Structure formats: C-alpha cells, structure tokens
Amino acid sequence: MASKTQQTEKIRARKHKSNKVNMKAAQKRLAKNYEVLERLVEAR
C-alpha cells in the first residue's frame, strides 16, 4: 500500500486535472453565447 504522502499527491493531482465533460459543456455554452452576441451585433 502506498504511503499517505503518495496517496495525498495522487488525490491532489486528480482534483487539479481538468474535467473533460465540464470543459466540453462550457465550450458549447460559450459557442452558443458567441453566436447570440454576433446576431445582436448584426441586428444593430
């Protein structure tokens, strides 16, 4: 079994790693917002 320090390092590394599912959802949301903003600019 790994030492407490090694376990802690692995947990911290896992928590600091980006969550791909959330990143994809955020990317989609940003793209949608960008499209809405573009339409608003064109309407002016």
Secondary structure, 3 states (H helix, E strand, C coil): CCCHHHHHHHHHHHHHCCCHHHHHHHHHHHHHHHHHHHHHHHHC
